[in-house]
Amino acid sequence: MKRPALYIGLPYIMGLLIASRFDILSWSVVLLTAVGVILYRRSVWKYVVLSTLSCLIACCSYWQHTDLTEKNQKQLAGLELTFTGQITEKTVYPSGNADYLLKGKTDRNSLPVMIELFIDNSDFDYGDSLTISGRPKQITSNFLFDQENYAKSRNLFLCFDLTTEQEILEIKPAETQTLSGILFHWRTRMTERIQNFMPEDTGAMLTGMLFGDKSNLRHSLKTSLYRTGIGHILAVSGLHLDFLALCISWLTEKLKAGRYTRFLCIMLLCSVFAVCTGETVSVKRALIMILLSQSAKLFFRQADSFNSLAIAMLLLGLENPFVIHNSAFWLSCTGAFGIGVVSQYMTETFPEKEFYHLFLKDLTAFLWVSVSILPVSVLYFKEFSLISPLSNIILVPFCMLSMLMGMFAVIAGCSGTIAELLLHGCDKLNRMILELSGFFAGQSWSHASADSEILIFTVYAGTVLVILCQVIYRSRKLTSLSAVIAIAVTCLTVNLERLSQEKDLKIAVLGDEAQCLLAVRYGQEAVLFDLTGSYYAPDYAERYLEMTGVRHLESLFLHRPKEKTIRKYQESLAFLPPEEVWSMRKLKNSPWTGYPLHVTEQKEMLFHGAKITISQKQIRIAYADKIYICKNDKAEIAETPDILTIYGKSKTIQPDCGYLLFLDENERYLPDSHTFQKQNNLEITVSEQGKCRIRSLYGTTG
C-alpha cells in the first residue's frame, strides 16, 4: 500500500459528496459497487473494504452534522430571540461597515449557534461578547453570489442585520486580547502603512498578495488579474506558504540549525501566517501539506504530494463536513493536484538540456494545471482564463519578487529608508503587472464565458474520459491525446450551440426585489436599460455580460441616473464600455467621463430586427411578432403584450397578457387569470419563429 491515505481520504470526501446529494439509499449503491469490484478482482478486497468504510463513515458524519447544525439553526430563522456570542472572525470594509462571525447560544435552546452580524460599527474586537435581540434572517443566495453555500461551508445559516429593528443589548469587551485579534491589528497597521506610502492600486495589490486582503483593490483590477489567470496570487494558499517555507528553510540552513529546529521554525511561522491571513480553507490545506512535506525530512523520507493532498482533504472534511460546499476548497485542492501530481507526472520525461526545453516543460506543466482546475472553474465561475499557462510563466515570477520585497518591508515595519526602497520597488513591479494584465484582460481571446449547460456536461464528460484513459492504459501520450480530443469536442459543441441560438433575442430581467435592469442581447452584442437606478445594478449588469460572453455593448440607458451608480458603471464596465450613454432625465453635472451623456425623454431604436421604444416609465420590445413590455406599476398600457414585466409596488390587477413577471415579492399582488411568475433574474428567449422560453438565471429552466 504505497499511498494508504488515498484509500481513506479520497473516499471520505466522496462520501461527503454522496451524502450531500442523496439520502440513505445511496448506501446501497456504495455497497453494491464495492461488492462488484471485489468479485471482479479479489486481490484488492482490503483496499475496497477500507475505502467503503471511509465513504460510509463520511455519509454518517455529514447527516449527523446536518441535524446538529443546519436544521437546528434554520428553525430559528424569523423567530424573536436573544443571542449571546463571542466574536471569532472580523471583516472591515472600506465603507466603514463590518462583518462579524459570532459563536454562542440563544435563549431558545442550549445548542451552539453561529451567527453573522452586519453592522456599521467596526470598533468591536476579537473575543468581545455581544448580546443581540431581534429576528435573525436565513442566509440566501442571489444572482451575484452563492452566499448560501459559502455560508454553509462555514457552518453559518443565520444573519443579523442591525440596520433594521434589531439591537445590541449588551457588550462585554474581551479581558485579554486573542492571538487572532493581535494579528488582525498588526495586519491592519501594516496595511495602512503600505497604502500611505504606495499608490492606491499597487498598494492594494501588494496587501492582497501578502495578506489575502482584496477589499481595497478596485473591481476592474481584480477582474484583469483573474482574466489573465494569475488571480490566485491574491488568495493566500500553497504558493505563499511554499515561498515562506523556502525562505525560512534557506535562512535556518545559513544559521546551521538542525532539522528539528528548522521544522519547528517553519511550523510556527507558517501557522502564525495562516492565522494572520484569516485561516481560510485554502491556507489550511496548504499548511497541512507544507507540514507533511517538511516532517518527512525529519525521518529522511520523501514526501508524496498525492498522499499529502489526500490527508489534507481528510482532515478538512473531519473538521467540517460542509467544507465540500466551498468553491475555494475545490479550487485549492484541484490546483494542488494539478501542480503536485498531474503536471509532475506529465512532464517527468521532458528533457532539460536547453532553455527552450525548460520553457516548454514549464508551459506544459502550467497547461496541465489549467486543465486540472477547468472543471471547477466552469462549475463555480462564469469566466475562466484561456491564457493562464503563459501568463503564469511570465508574470508570477515578478509577483513572487514583489511579494519577497514586500515581506522584507513588513518585517522592517513598513517604515524607514530600507522599507521605503523595498516598497518603491514593489510599486514599479506591481504597476507593470497590472498594466500587462489589464491589456490582456481587455482582449476577447484571453477568456471565455461558462454559461452553458452543454459546456458543463462536455467538460465533465471529457474529464471522465481523460481519467479512464490514464487508469486503463497508463500512457502519457494517450492521456494527452484524450485531453486534446475532449477540449476539441467541447469547443465544437459549444460553438454549435451558439450558432443554433444566433438569431434568438434574449431579454434578461435582473435585480433584487423591485429593482429592474433589462439586458437585451443578440449573439455577442447587448443593450442595457437601468430602470430603477439601484446602486447594485452595475454588478448585475457586469455579471450577466460576463457569463453570457457579450463582446460589444451598444448602449446604456439610465432612467434614474444617480452619481454613485454612474461612477460604479464606469468601474464595472471598464472592459466593456458602452458606445453610447443615454439619460432619460437631465443632470446638472454629468459624472460620466470619457463618453458624452445624451439626454432624451423618449427614443426608438432598432437592435438586430427588434424594435425598441424607450420612455421614462416603460420599455416596449417587438420581435418576431411578439410584444414584450416592461413598465412601472403606475404606467398604463394600451395593448395586450405577450410578456409583461412590472416593477414597483403594485396592488391592482394588471391588463391581461400572455405571461406576467411581477418583481416585488414584498408586496401582495391581486392575482387574476394571468400566467404569473413572482421572481427576478430571469432570461426570456424569443426565437426567430416567435417561440418564447423563460429560464431562471439560477440554473433551472422554465
C-alpha positions in Angstrom: 0.0 0.0 0.0 2.2 2.8 -1.3 -0.3 5.6 -0.7 -2.5 4.5 2.2 -4.1 7.9 2.7 -5.7 7.7 -0.8 -7.9 4.8 0.3 -9.2 6.8 3.2 -9.0 10.5 2.3 -10.5 10.5 -1.2 -13.3 8.0 -0.3 -14.1 10.1 2.7 -14.6 13.3 0.6 -16.6 11.2 -2.0 -18.8 10.1 0.9 -19.5 13.7 1.9 -20.4 14.4 -1.7 -22.8 11.4 -1.9 -24.4 12.4 1.4 -24.9 16.0 0.3 -26.8 14.9 -2.8 -28.6 11.7 -1.9 -30.3 10.0 1.1 -29.6 6.7 2.9 -30.4 4.8 -0.3 -27.0 5.9 -1.5 -25.5 3.4 0.9 -26.8 0.5 -1.2 -25.1 2.0 -4.3 -21.8 2.2 -2.5 -22.1 -1.3 -1.1 -23.1 -2.8 -4.4 -20.2 -1.0 -6.2 -17.8 -2.4 -3.6 -19.1 -5.9 -3.9 -18.9 -5.7 -7.7 -15.2 -4.6 -7.5 -14.3 -7.3 -5.1 -16.0 -10.0 -7.3 -14.2 -8.7 -10.4 -10.8 -8.5 -8.7 -10.5 -10.3 -5.3 -6.9 -9.2 -4.7 -7.9 -5.7 -3.9 -10.5 -6.6 -1.3 -8.6 -4.9 1.6 -8.5 -1.6 -0.3 -12.1 -1.8 -1.3 -13.3 -2.5 2.3 -11.2 0.3 3.7 -12.4 2.8 1.1 -16.1 1.7 1.6 -15.9 2.1 5.4 -14.4 5.5 4.9 -17.1 6.5 2.5 -19.9 5.3 4.8 -18.4 7.0 7.8 -18.4 10.2 5.9 -22.1 9.8 5.0 -23.0 9.4 8.7 -20.8 12.3 9.7 -22.5 14.6 7.1 -26.0 13.6 8.1 -25.3 14.0 11.8 -23.7 17.4 11.2 -26.8 18.4 9.2 -29.1 17.6 12.1 -27.0 19.3 14.7 -26.2 22.5 12.8 -28.2 23.2 9.7 -31.6 22.0 10.8 -31.2 23.5 14.3 -30.2 26.9 13.1 -32.7 27.2 10.2 -35.6 26.6 12.7 -34.6 29.8 14.4 -34.9 32.0 11.3 -37.6 34.7 11.7 -38.2 34.0 15.5 -37.9 36.7 18.1 -34.9 35.7 20.2 -31.9 36.8 22.2 -28.5 35.6 21.2 -25.2 35.9 23.1 -22.0 35.1 21.3 -18.3 35.8 21.1 -16.6 37.3 18.0 -14.4 34.8 16.3 -14.0 36.5 12.9 -14.0 40.1 11.8 -14.0 41.8 8.3 -13.9 45.5 7.9 -15.0 47.1 4.5 -13.7 50.4 3.1 -17.2 51.9 3.6 -16.8 51.5 7.4 -19.2 48.7 7.7 -18.1 45.5 9.4 -19.0 41.8 9.2 -18.6 39.7 12.4 -18.9 36.0 13.0 -20.2 35.2 16.4 -20.3 31.8 18.2 -22.7 31.4 21.1 -26.2 30.3 22.2 -29.8 31.6 22.0 -32.5 31.7 24.6 -34.4 29.2 22.6 -32.2 26.2 23.2 -28.7 25.3 24.5 -27.2 24.1 21.3 -24.2 26.2 19.9 -25.1 28.6 17.1 -23.0 30.5 14.6 -24.5 33.9 13.5 -23.2 36.6 11.1 -23.6 40.2 12.2 -23.5 43.0 9.7 -23.3 46.5 11.3 -22.0 50.0 10.5 -19.6 49.7 13.5 -16.0 48.4 13.2 -15.0 49.0 16.8 -15.8 45.5 18.2 -12.8 43.2 18.5 -12.0 39.5 18.6 -13.1 37.9 21.8 -15.8 40.6 22.6 -19.1 39.1 23.7 -22.3 40.6 22.3 -25.9 40.1 23.3 -28.3 40.8 20.4 -32.1 40.9 20.3 -34.1 40.5 17.2 -35.2 38.2 14.4 -32.3 36.6 12.5 -32.7 36.1 8.8 -31.8 32.9 6.9 -28.8 33.5 4.6 -29.8 33.1 1.0 -28.1 33.3 -2.4 -28.7 35.7 -5.1 -27.7 36.1 -8.8 -24.4 37.8 -7.8 -23.1 35.3 -5.3 -23.9 31.8 -4.0 -24.0 33.1 -0.4 -25.9 30.2 0.9 -23.4 27.5 0.0 -20.4 29.7 1.0 -22.0 30.4 4.4 -22.9 26.7 4.8 -19.3 25.8 4.4 -18.6 27.9 7.5 -21.5 26.3 9.5 -23.3 29.6 9.1 -27.1 29.9 8.4 -28.4 32.9 10.2 -27.7 36.6 9.9 -28.4 39.7 12.0 -28.6 43.0 10.0 -28.5 45.8 12.6 -29.8 48.4 10.1 -33.3 47.1 11.0 -35.2 46.9 14.3 -32.7 44.5 15.9 -30.4 45.9 18.6 -27.4 45.1 20.7 -28.4 44.7 24.4 -25.0 44.2 26.0 -21.3 44.5 25.1 -18.6 42.7 27.1 -15.1 43.5 25.9 -12.6 40.7 26.0 -10.5 40.5 29.1 -7.4 39.7 27.2 -6.5 40.0 23.5 -6.7 36.8 21.5 -3.9 35.8 19.0 -6.3 36.4 16.1 -7.0 39.9 17.5 -3.3 40.8 17.9 -2.5 39.6 14.4 -5.5 41.4 12.9 -4.4 44.7 14.4 -0.8 44.2 13.3 -2.0 43.3 9.7 -4.3 46.4 9.7 -1.3 48.6 10.8 1.0 47.2 8.1 -1.8 47.6 5.5 -2.3 51.3 6.4 1.4 52.0 6.2 1.7 50.3 2.8 -1.3 52.2 1.5 0.0 55.5 2.9 3.3 55.1 1.1 2.3 53.4 -2.2 -0.3 54.5 -4.8 -3.8 53.1 -4.2 -3.8 50.4 -6.9 -0.3 49.0 -6.4 -0.6 49.2 -2.7 -3.9 47.3 -2.6 -2.4 44.7 -4.9 0.6 44.2 -2.5 -1.6 43.8 0.6 -3.7 41.3 -1.4 -0.6 39.3 -2.2 0.8 39.5 1.3 -2.4 39.0 3.4 -5.1 38.0 1.0 -7.0 41.2 1.7 -8.6 42.2 -1.6 -11.1 44.7 -0.1 -9.1 47.8 -1.2 -8.4 46.6 -4.8 -10.5 48.1 -7.4 -13.0 45.8 -9.1 -11.6 46.2 -12.6 -8.1 45.4 -11.4 -9.3 42.2 -9.7 -11.1 41.3 -13.0 -8.0 41.8 -15.0 -5.9 39.6 -12.7 -8.4 36.8 -12.8 -9.0 37.0 -16.6 -5.2 36.8 -17.1 -5.1 33.7 -14.9 -2.9 35.0 -12.0 -5.7 35.9 -9.6 -4.5 33.1 -7.3 -1.7 35.4 -6.1 -4.4 37.3 -4.2 -5.7 34.1 -2.4 -3.2 33.0 0.2 -2.5 29.3 -0.4 0.2 26.9 -1.4 2.2 29.5 -3.4 2.5 31.8 -0.4 3.3 29.1 2.2 5.8 27.3 -0.1 7.5 30.6 -0.7 7.6 31.4 3.1 8.8 27.9 3.9 11.5 28.2 1.3 12.7 31.5 2.8 12.7 30.1 6.4 14.5 26.9 5.3 17.2 28.9 3.5 17.7 31.2 6.5 17.9 28.3 9.0 20.4 26.5 6.8 22.6 29.6 6.7 22.4 29.7 10.5 23.3 25.9 10.6 20.2 25.0 12.5 19.3 21.3 13.0 16.5 19.7 11.1 14.2 19.6 14.2 14.8 23.3 14.8 14.2 24.0 11.1 10.9 22.2 11.1 9.8 23.9 14.3 10.6 27.3 12.8 8.7 26.5 9.6 5.7 25.1 11.6 5.4 28.1 13.9 5.9 30.9 11.4 3.6 29.2 8.7 0.9 28.7 11.4 1.1 32.3 12.5 0.9 33.4 8.9 -2.2 31.2 8.3 -3.9 32.8 11.4 -2.9 36.3 10.2 -4.5 35.7 6.8 -7.8 34.6 8.2 -7.5 30.8 8.4 -9.2 30.2 5.0 -9.8 26.8 3.7 -7.1 27.2 1.0 -4.4 28.3 3.5 -5.4 25.4 5.9 -4.9 22.9 3.1 -1.6 24.4 2.1 -0.4 24.5 5.8 -1.2 20.8 6.2 0.6 19.8 3.1 3.6 22.0 3.9 3.9 20.5 7.4 3.6 16.9 6.0 6.3 17.7 3.4 8.7 19.2 5.9 8.1 16.5 8.5 9.2 13.8 6.0 12.7 15.3 6.1 12.9 14.6 9.9 12.7 10.9 9.1 14.8 11.1 5.9 11.8 10.2 3.8 10.5 11.6 0.5 7.1 13.3 0.8 4.4 12.3 -1.7 2.2 15.2 -3.0 -0.8 12.9 -3.7 -0.7 11.3 -0.3 -0.3 14.7 1.4 -3.3 16.1 -0.5 -5.5 13.2 0.5 -4.5 13.6 4.1 -5.2 17.4 3.9 -8.6 16.8 2.4 -9.4 14.1 5.0 -8.5 16.4 7.9 -10.5 19.3 6.5 -13.5 17.0 5.9 -13.3 15.7 9.5 -13.1 19.2 10.9 -16.1 20.4 8.9 -18.2 18.0 6.7 -19.7 21.1 5.0 -16.4 22.1 3.5 -17.4 20.4 0.3 -19.8 23.3 -0.4 -16.9 25.8 -0.5 -15.6 26.6 -4.0 -12.2 27.7 -2.6 -11.8 24.1 -1.2 -12.2 22.6 -4.6 -10.2 25.2 -6.4 -7.4 24.8 -3.9 -7.4 21.0 -4.0 -7.6 20.7 -7.7 -4.9 23.3 -8.1 -2.6 21.4 -5.7 -3.5 18.1 -7.6 -2.6 19.7 -10.9 0.7 21.2 -9.6 1.9 18.4 -7.4 0.6 15.3 -9.2 -0.6 15.8 -12.8 2.0 18.3 -14.1 4.9 16.4 -12.4 3.8 13.1 -13.9 3.1 14.5 -17.4 6.5 16.4 -17.6 8.6 13.7 -16.0 10.2 12.6 -19.2 10.8 16.1 -20.6 14.5 16.9 -21.4 16.1 19.9 -19.6 19.2 20.5 -21.7 18.4 23.9 -23.2 16.4 26.9 -22.2 13.6 26.3 -24.6 13.4 22.7 -23.1 12.8 24.2 -19.7 10.3 26.8 -21.1 8.4 24.1 -22.9 8.3 21.9 -19.8 7.0 24.8 -17.6 4.4 25.7 -20.2 3.2 22.1 -20.4 3.1 21.9 -16.6 1.0 25.1 -16.3 -1.2 23.9 -19.1 -2.0 20.7 -17.2 -2.6 22.7 -14.1 -5.2 24.7 -16.1 -6.8 21.5 -17.4 -7.0 20.2 -13.8 -8.8 23.2 -12.4 -11.0 23.7 -15.5 -14.0 21.5 -14.2 -14.1 23.6 -11.0 -13.8 26.9 -12.9 -16.6 26.0 -15.3 -18.9 24.9 -12.4 -18.3 27.7 -9.9 -17.2 30.7 -12.1 -18.8 32.4 -15.0 -15.5 33.2 -16.7 -12.2 31.4 -17.0 -8.8 32.4 -18.4 -7.5 30.9 -21.7 -4.0 32.3 -21.3 -3.3 31.1 -17.8 -0.4 28.8 -18.6 1.6 31.5 -20.5 0.7 34.4 -18.1 1.8 32.3 -15.1 5.2 31.6 -16.6 5.7 35.3 -17.4 4.0 37.2 -14.6 4.1 35.0 -11.5 8.0 35.3 -11.1 7.5 39.1 -10.9 4.7 38.7 -8.4 7.0 36.5 -6.3 9.7 39.1 -6.4 7.3 41.8 -5.4 6.0 39.6 -2.6 9.5 38.9 -1.3 10.3 42.6 -1.3 7.0 43.4 0.4 7.7 40.7 3.0 11.0 42.2 4.0 9.4 45.6 4.1 6.7 44.2 6.5 9.5 42.6 8.7 11.1 46.1 8.8 7.7 47.5 10.0 7.0 49.3 6.7 8.9 52.3 8.0 12.4 53.6 7.5 14.6 54.1 4.4 15.1 50.4 3.6 11.4 49.6 3.8 10.6 52.6 1.6 13.1 51.5 -1.0 11.6 48.0 -1.0 8.0 49.4 -1.3 9.1 51.6 -4.1 10.4 48.5 -6.0 7.1 46.8 -5.3 5.2 49.7 -6.7 7.2 49.5 -10.0 6.7 45.7 -10.3 3.0 45.8 -9.4 2.4 48.7 -11.9 3.9 46.6 -14.7 1.9 43.5 -13.7 -1.3 45.5 -13.6 -0.7 47.2 -16.9 0.1 43.9 -18.7 -2.9 42.0 -17.1 -5.2 44.9 -17.9 -4.1 44.8 -21.6 -4.6 41.1 -21.9 -7.9 41.1 -19.9 -9.3 43.6 -22.5 -8.7 41.1 -25.3 -11.7 38.9 -26.2 -9.5 35.9 -26.8 -8.0 35.9 -23.3 -11.0 34.5 -21.5 -14.2 32.6 -22.1 -17.7 32.5 -20.5 -19.2 29.4 -18.9 -22.9 30.0 -19.1 -23.9 26.8 -20.8 -25.3 23.5 -19.5 -23.8 21.8 -22.5 -20.4 23.2 -21.7 -20.6 21.8 -18.1 -21.7 18.4 -19.4 -19.0 18.1 -22.0 -16.2 19.3 -19.7 -17.2 16.7 -17.1 -17.6 14.0 -19.7 -14.2 14.9 -21.0 -12.7 14.8 -17.5 -14.1 11.3 -17.0 -12.7 10.2 -20.4 -9.2 11.5 -19.5 -9.2 9.8 -16.1 -10.4 6.5 -17.6 -7.8 6.6 -20.3 -5.0 7.2 -17.8 -6.3 4.4 -15.4 -6.7 1.8 -18.1 -3.7 2.5 -20.4 -1.2 4.3 -18.1 0.1 6.2 -21.1 1.1 9.8 -21.1 0.6 10.1 -24.9 -2.9 8.6 -24.8 -3.9 10.7 -21.8 -2.7 13.8 -23.6 -4.5 12.8 -26.8 -7.7 12.2 -24.9 -7.4 15.6 -23.3 -7.0 17.3 -26.7 -10.0 15.4 -28.1 -12.1 16.3 -25.1 -11.2 20.0 -25.4 -11.8 20.0 -29.2 -15.2 18.3 -28.8 -16.2 20.8 -26.0 -15.2 23.8 -28.2 -17.1 22.4 -31.2 -20.2 21.6 -29.2 -20.3 25.0 -27.5 -19.9 26.8 -30.8 -22.6 24.7 -32.5 -24.9 25.5 -29.6 -24.1 29.2 -30.0 -24.8 29.1 -33.8 -28.2 27.4 -33.1 -29.2 30.3 -30.9 -27.6 33.0 -33.1 -31.0 34.5 -34.2 -32.6 34.4 -30.8 -33.3 37.6 -28.9 -32.7 37.3 -25.2 -34.2 39.7 -22.6 -32.8 39.4 -19.1 -34.7 40.9 -16.1 -32.1 41.5 -13.4 -32.0 42.9 -9.9 -33.2 42.3 -6.4 -36.8 42.6 -5.3 -38.4 45.6 -7.0 -35.1 46.6 -8.8 -35.2 46.2 -12.5 -32.4 46.2 -15.0 -33.0 44.9 -18.6 -30.2 43.4 -20.6 -31.3 42.8 -24.2 -28.7 40.8 -26.2 -28.5 39.2 -29.6 -25.5 36.9 -30.1 -22.5 38.7 -28.5 -24.0 42.2 -28.6 -26.2 43.8 -26.0 -28.1 46.9 -24.8 -28.7 47.8 -21.1 -31.7 49.6 -19.6 -31.4 50.6 -16.0 -34.9 51.4 -14.9 -34.7 51.8 -11.2 -31.2 53.2 -10.6 -30.1 50.8 -7.9 -26.5 51.0 -6.6 -26.0 47.3 -7.3 -27.4 47.4 -10.9 -23.8 47.7 -12.4 -22.9 44.5 -10.5 -25.8 42.7 -12.1 -25.0 44.1 -15.5 -21.4 43.1 -15.3 -22.2 39.6 -14.0 -24.7 38.9 -16.8 -22.5 40.3 -19.6 -19.6 38.1 -18.3 -21.5 34.9 -18.0 -23.1 35.2 -21.5 -19.9 36.2 -23.2 -21.0 39.6 -24.6 -18.2 41.3 -26.6 -19.9 44.5 -27.6 -22.2 46.8 -25.5 -24.0 49.1 -27.9 -25.9 51.5 -25.5 -26.6 52.1 -21.8 -29.9 53.8 -20.9 -30.3 55.3 -17.4 -33.9 56.1 -16.3 -33.0 57.3 -12.8 -29.4 58.4 -13.1 -27.5 58.7 -9.8 -23.9 59.9 -9.4 -22.8 56.9 -7.4 -24.4 54.5 -9.7 -22.9 56.1 -12.8 -19.4 56.0 -11.3 -19.9 52.4 -10.4 -20.9 51.6 -14.0 -17.7 53.1 -15.2 -15.8 50.8 -12.9 -17.9 47.7 -13.6 -17.9 48.2 -17.4 -14.2 49.1 -17.6 -13.5 46.2 -20.0 -16.8 46.5 -21.9 -17.6 50.3 -22.2 -20.9 51.2 -23.9 -20.7 53.1 -27.3 -23.4 55.5 -26.1 -24.8 56.5 -22.7 -28.4 57.9 -22.5 -30.1 59.6 -19.6 -33.9 59.8 -19.5 -33.6 62.9 -17.2 -31.4 66.0 -17.2 -28.3 66.1 -15.0 -26.7 69.3 -13.8 -23.2 67.8 -13.8 -22.5 64.6 -15.6 -20.1 62.3 -13.6 -19.6 60.1 -16.6 -16.1 60.7 -18.1 -14.8 59.6 -21.4 -18.2 59.4 -23.2 -20.8 62.0 -23.9 -24.0 61.6 -21.9 -27.0 62.1 -24.2 -30.4 63.2 -22.7 -33.8 62.2 -24.1 -37.3 61.6 -22.7 -38.2 59.1 -25.4 -36.4 57.2 -28.0 -36.9 54.5 -30.6 -34.1 52.2 -31.9 -33.6 49.0 -33.9 -31.5 46.2 -32.4 -31.0 43.3 -34.8 -34.5 43.3 -36.0 -36.1 44.2 -32.7 -37.9 47.5 -32.5 -37.4 49.0 -29.0 -39.3 52.0 -27.8 -37.9 53.6 -24.6 -39.7 56.1 -22.4 -39.4 57.2 -18.8 -41.9 54.7 -17.4 -41.7 51.7 -19.7 -39.9 49.9 -22.4 -41.6 48.1 -25.4 -39.8 45.5 -27.5 -41.3 44.0 -30.6 -39.6 41.0 -32.2 -40.8 38.1 -34.3 -44.5 39.1 -33.9 -44.1 39.1 -30.1 -44.6 42.1 -27.8 -42.7 42.5 -24.6 -43.4 45.4 -22.2 -41.5 46.3 -19.0 -43.3 49.0 -17.1 -43.6 50.8 -13.8 -46.6 49.7 -11.7 -48.2 53.2 -12.3 -47.7 53.3 -16.0 -50.7 52.4 -18.2 -50.5 50.5 -21.5 -53.0 50.5 -24.4 -52.3 47.0 -25.7 -52.1 43.4 -24.7 -48.5 42.2 -24.6 -47.3 38.7 -24.9 -45.0 39.1 -21.9 -45.4 41.9 -19.3 -42.9 42.7 -16.5 -44.0 45.0 -13.6 -41.6 46.6 -11.2 -42.8 48.7 -8.2 -45.4 48.3 -5.5 -48.4 47.0 -7.5 -51.6 46.2 -5.6 -54.0 46.3 -8.6 -55.0 43.9 -11.3 -52.9 44.5 -14.4 -54.0 44.3 -18.0 -54.3 40.8 -19.5 -51.2 39.4 -21.0 -49.7 36.0 -22.0 -47.1 35.9 -19.2 -46.7 38.2 -16.2 -43.4 38.8 -14.4 -44.0 40.6 -11.1 -40.8 41.5 -9.3 -41.6 42.9 -5.9 -42.0 39.9 -3.6 -42.6 42.1 -0.5 -46.0 43.4 -1.9 -49.2 41.5 -2.3 -50.4 41.2 -5.9 -54.1 40.7 -6.6 -54.0 37.7 -9.0 -56.2 37.0 -11.9 -56.1 34.7 -14.9 -52.5 35.6 -15.9 -49.7 33.2 -16.2 -47.8 34.5 -13.2 -44.2 34.3 -12.0 -43.1 36.2 -9.0 -39.3 36.1 -9.4 -36.5 38.3 -10.6 -33.3 37.4 -12.5 -34.9 35.6 -15.5 -34.0 35.4 -19.1 -36.7 35.5 -21.8 -35.7 34.0 -25.1 -37.7 34.9 -28.2 -36.7 32.8 -31.3 -36.9 34.0 -34.9 -40.1 31.9 -35.3 -41.8 33.7 -32.4 -41.4 30.9 -29.7 -40.9 32.1 -26.2 -39.0 30.4 -23.4 -38.2 31.7 -19.9 -35.4 30.4 -17.7 -34.2 31.2 -14.3 -30.6 32.5 -14.2 -30.0 30.4 -11.1 -29.8 27.4 -13.4 -33.3 26.0 -13.6 -35.3 26.2 -16.9 -39.0 27.1 -17.1 
